[in-house]
Structure formats: structure tokens, C-alpha cells
Amino acid sequence: MDFDLSNEQQLLKDSVDRLIADRYGFELRKKYLAEPDGWSRDAWTQYAELGLLGLPFAEQHGGFGGGAVETMIVMEAFGRGLSLEPYLATVVLGGGLIRRAGTPAQKAELLPRVAQGQLRLAFAHLERQSRWDLADVATTARQEGASWVLDGAKGVVLHGDCADRLLVTARVAGARQERDGVGLFLIDAAAPDVTRRGYLTQDGLRAAEIEFAGAGGAVPIGEPGRALSAIEQVVDEATAALCAEAVGVMAAMQEITLDYLKTRQQFGRPIGQFQALQHRAVDLLTAVEQARSMALFATVMSGHPDSTERRRAISAAKVQIGRSGRQVGQEAIQLHGGIGMTMEYKVGHYFKRMTMIDQMFGDADHHLATLAGLGGLF
């Protein structure tokens, strides 16, 4: 198999890497964190101008027809820069759900606006009791006339505080954990009876707790009650994208640590000259490359039509990402000594993001159990 990037993909990588290098120095990121949204609207506009917001969408919907590899390239660059913008929430999750489950009219209406940076989306699916079970939905939807009414609560909605529209999982039939009866609904985030409480997460991103108290005007995406398979497909794609972001985060930690070992002086010479630390530096590189291989595997398999094979690959990748991420983060902090623990130094911020990535859509232990239940990778 040829793992080299095509000319077009290499051009994309070069342009995104330059953009992140120019816009996401550590001090600039602090400035973006202090903005009202907690991220840069100027950067978001620039993403739109470069076509990044429409990257995975068809040309007829204002996109470029990119695939999982193109998304991987972008997400890895965002990981290196610790990007704060709602790309995962809006493009990968929100846009992916509309692309996979929406009607032709919904795609034609919504996706071009996402690609142009005019519409931000958030996926509201987590509930207090559900943990990582996408079928565990207690929020309900009932039809009243031509629209639907939502009742329930969602938590840790990534960038839910700044979204224009919410994509909400809600049950139209069946018991709480049944696979049948789960629907996907689009609702205006500013609609009456929708209450949002935004907050800062540990890694510097934004999330929200959202309540629906008889919130009307919801529109079903696809057939009501039969959305779960499309949701699982998009979550698998988003998990593969997260794995790519994690590789960018780990690679940055490894490079920062290696540079520190070359410059920090102790006993009259750089500490990187001590053999024990050289061994640990090699272990860091090995962990990053193992994670990179599995992230690429997840990317290639994220569009597999067989859901079982796809889930095996995604879970295996998430296990390796979680294990490697913890190893790289802990080693990077320890090798930096006390400075690695300070808010003023960047390596700790990378480790925070890595820890949050491990928790999203199931941590390493959860996916290890999933993989075991599926009989292993092969």
C-alpha cells in the first residue's frame, strides 16, 4: 500500500502547517483564549477562505470533495497548534451528520453555509447516564403539527455555547437503551425553551450544558427514529479525526522535549548527552510513531462499509492513542522537571488536550473492552 500523500494532499498539508505556524504561537493562543468566544473568529474566517471548512463536502455543496485523509491532515496540524476553533464540532461532527443523514434539501441548505463559515453546529448527544453509549438516550422528541418538540438535557456539548444550530439525539420510541427509536433533530440554539450554560474545559476549549424544556421547532435529520447507524458512522469518523489530532499533539510534545534536552544544561553539559535520557527520548519517538501508524489505520478504515470491521479498527487505534498519549505526556512533563507543570509553559497544555482526547468517545480502557468483545483486531 502506498502511504505517501498525493501532490494535492501535500499542498494541503503545507498550507495548513504554514497557517497554524503563523497563527498559533503559544502567546497568540493565549490571546485567542481571552476573546469572548474563547477562540479566534479571524482564524475561522481564514479557514473558510482556504476551503478547510468545506473540505469533506461535495463540490455541489460548496466543498472540495475531500476524504478522511484530507481531514487527517488538517486535524494533525490543529493538534500541533492546539487550535481552539470549533472545527471538530462544526465540520467533522455537525457537517458529517448532515452529510450522512440529511435529505438532499437539507444538505443543499446547510452545508454551503458551513463551508463559508456562516453556520456553526454542535452535536448534543451525551447525557448524565449514558457515558459513551450512543444508544443510551433519555431525551425525548414528540411531533406536534409539522415540527417536533424536545424534552431533556445534554452535557459536555463541544462548542455548544457558540453554535448557531444544535444537532440533538432524542428518542421517539422504545426504551432508553434500545437501538431502534433514536432520532437526530436540528434545532435553533437560540430557540425558546432551550437553555445553555457555557464553560471552559480543562484543555482550553469550550463546552455547554443544554436543557430542552418543551423546545419546539426541531426538524428531523433523516428518518425519525432510525438515525443511530448514521450517528455511529460519523462518530467513528470523528474518532479517527481525533486520533490524527492526538498525533499532532504528541509529535509537538516530543519535539519540544527533545529541544529541551538539547539545551538544558546540568553538570556542565546538555542533559540530552546523558544516556539514560537518550533512551527515554527514543521511547518517546517510538510511542509517537506507533500512534501515527494506528491513526493512519483508523483513517483508512473510517469509511469502511462493514460497521464491525470499522469499529475494530477505530477501537484499536483509540487504545493505542490513549496509551501512547499518556506515556508521551507523562514523560514530557517529567523530563522538563518543574517547568513542565507551570501554566506559563506550553508542554502542560498539550498534555491537557491529550488527556481530553483520550476521554472523548471512549477512553482506552473502554475501547479495549469493545475490541475484546469483537474478538480482537484480526
VENMO-V250405 format. One record per backbone hydrogen bond with DSSP energy under -0.5 kcal/mol. NH is the residue of the N-H (numbers start at 1). CO is the residue of the C=O. E is the energy in kcal/mol with one decimal. If there is no record, write none. Layout:
BEGIN
[[NH/CO/E] [NH/CO/E]]
END
This chain:
BEGIN
[[3/1/-0.7] [10/6/-2.6] [11/7/-2.1] [12/8/-2.1] [13/9/-2.6] [14/10/-2.6] [15/11/-2.3] [16/12/-2.6] [17/13/-2.7] [18/14/-2.1] [19/15/-2.2] [20/16/-2.6] [21/17/-2.3] [22/18/-2.3] [23/19/-2.4] [24/20/-2.4] [29/25/-2.3] [30/26/-1.5] [31/27/-1.6] [32/28/-2.2] [33/29/-2.3] [34/30/-1.1] [35/32/-1.4] [38/35/-1.3] [41/39/-0.6] [44/40/-1.7] [45/41/-2.2] [46/42/-2.0] [47/43/-2.4] [48/44/-2.0] [49/45/-2.3] [50/46/-2.0] [51/47/-0.5] [51/48/-1.1] [52/47/-2.2] [53/47/-0.7] [54/51/-0.5] [55/52/-0.8] [57/54/-1.4] [61/58/-1.6] [62/59/-1.8] [63/58/-2.3] [64/54/-1.6] [65/57/-3.7] [66/55/-3.0] [71/67/-1.9] [72/68/-2.4] [73/69/-2.1] [74/70/-1.9] [75/71/-2.8] [76/72/-2.4] [77/73/-1.6] [78/74/-2.3] [79/75/-2.1] [80/76/-2.0] [81/77/-1.7] [82/78/-0.8] [82/79/-0.6] [83/78/-2.3] [87/85/-1.9] [90/86/-2.3] [91/87/-2.1] [92/87/-1.5] [93/88/-2.7] [94/89/-2.2] [95/90/-2.2] [96/91/-0.5] [97/93/-2.4] [98/94/-1.9] [99/95/-2.6] [100/96/-2.3] [101/97/-2.8] [102/97/-0.5] [102/98/-1.8] [107/103/-2.6] [108/104/-2.3] [109/105/-1.8] [110/106/-2.7] [111/107/-1.5] [112/107/-0.6] [114/110/-1.9] [115/111/-2.6] [116/112/-1.7] [117/114/-1.5] [118/113/-2.4] [119/113/-1.1] [122/165/-1.1] [124/122/-0.7] [124/167/-2.9] [125/123/-0.8] [130/127/-0.9] [131/127/-0.9] [133/130/-2.5] [134/132/-0.9] [136/133/-1.3] [137/135/-1.5] [137/176/-2.1] [140/151/-2.7] [141/171/-2.1] [142/149/-2.1] [144/147/-2.6] [147/144/-1.4] [148/218/-1.8] [149/142/-3.1] [150/215/-2.6] [151/140/-2.2] [152/212/-2.5] [154/210/-3.0] [155/126/-2.3] [157/208/-2.6] [158/156/-0.9] [159/206/-2.7] [160/157/-2.6] [162/159/-0.8] [163/159/-0.5] [164/120/-2.0] [165/120/-1.8] [166/187/-2.9] [167/122/-3.1] [168/166/-0.7] [168/185/-3.3] [169/124/-1.9] [170/183/-2.2] [171/139/-3.7] [172/181/-3.1] [173/181/-1.0] [178/175/-1.4] [181/225/-2.2] [182/179/-0.8] [182/225/-0.8] [183/170/-3.4] [183/181/-0.6] [185/168/-2.6] [186/219/-3.2] [187/166/-2.2] [189/164/-2.2] [191/188/-1.8] [194/191/-1.4] [195/193/-0.5] [195/211/-2.4] [197/209/-2.2] [199/207/-2.4] [201/205/-2.6] [204/201/-2.0] [207/199/-2.2] [208/157/-0.7] [209/197/-2.1] [210/154/-2.7] [211/195/-2.4] [212/152/-3.4] [213/193/-2.4] [213/211/-0.5] [214/150/-0.8] [214/212/-0.7] [215/150/-2.2] [216/214/-0.6] [218/148/-2.1] [219/186/-2.6] [221/184/-3.3] [222/220/-0.7] [226/223/-1.9] [227/182/-2.5] [228/182/-0.5] [231/227/-2.3] [232/228/-2.8] [233/229/-2.0] [234/230/-2.3] [235/231/-2.6] [236/232/-2.2] [237/233/-2.0] [238/234/-2.6] [239/235/-2.4] [240/236/-2.2] [241/237/-2.0] [242/238/-2.4] [243/239/-2.2] [244/240/-1.8] [245/241/-2.2] [246/242/-2.8] [247/243/-1.8] [248/244/-1.7] [249/245/-2.3] [250/246/-3.0] [251/247/-2.8] [252/248/-1.9] [253/249/-2.2] [254/250/-2.7] [255/251/-2.3] [256/252/-2.6] [257/253/-2.3] [258/254/-2.4] [259/255/-2.2] [260/256/-2.0] [261/257/-2.5] [262/258/-1.4] [263/259/-1.1] [263/260/-0.6] [264/260/-3.0] [266/269/-2.7] [269/266/-1.1] [271/264/-2.7] [272/261/-2.4] [273/270/-2.0] [274/271/-1.7] [277/274/-0.6] [278/274/-1.7] [279/275/-2.3] [280/276/-1.5] [281/277/-2.1] [282/278/-2.1] [283/279/-2.0] [284/280/-1.8] [285/281/-2.0] [286/282/-2.5] [287/283/-2.2] [288/284/-2.2] [289/285/-2.4] [290/286/-2.3] [291/287/-2.1] [292/288/-2.5] [293/289/-2.2] [294/290/-2.0] [295/291/-2.5] [296/292/-2.1] [297/293/-1.9] [298/294/-2.5] [299/295/-2.2] [300/296/-2.5] [301/297/-2.0] [302/298/-1.1] [302/299/-0.5] [304/301/-1.9] [307/305/-0.8] [310/306/-2.5] [311/307/-2.5] [312/308/-2.2] [313/309/-2.0] [314/310/-2.5] [315/311/-2.8] [316/312/-2.5] [317/313/-2.3] [318/314/-2.4] [319/315/-2.2] [320/316/-2.0] [321/317/-2.9] [322/318/-2.4] [323/319/-2.4] [324/320/-3.0] [325/321/-2.7] [326/322/-1.9] [327/323/-2.1] [328/324/-3.1] [329/325/-2.4] [330/326/-2.6] [331/327/-2.4] [332/328/-2.6] [333/329/-2.3] [334/330/-2.4] [335/331/-2.9] [336/332/-1.3] [337/333/-0.7] [337/334/-0.9] [339/336/-0.8] [340/337/-1.2] [341/338/-1.5] [342/339/-1.3] [345/342/-0.9] [348/345/-0.6] [349/345/-0.5] [349/346/-0.5] [350/346/-1.7] [351/347/-1.8] [352/348/-1.9] [353/349/-2.0] [354/350/-2.4] [355/351/-2.2] [356/352/-2.0] [357/353/-2.3] [358/354/-1.9] [359/355/-1.1] [360/356/-1.4] [362/359/-1.4] [367/363/-2.3] [368/364/-2.0] [369/365/-2.1] [370/366/-2.0] [371/367/-2.7] [372/368/-2.3] [373/369/-2.3] [374/370/-1.3] [375/372/-1.6] [376/371/-2.8]]
END
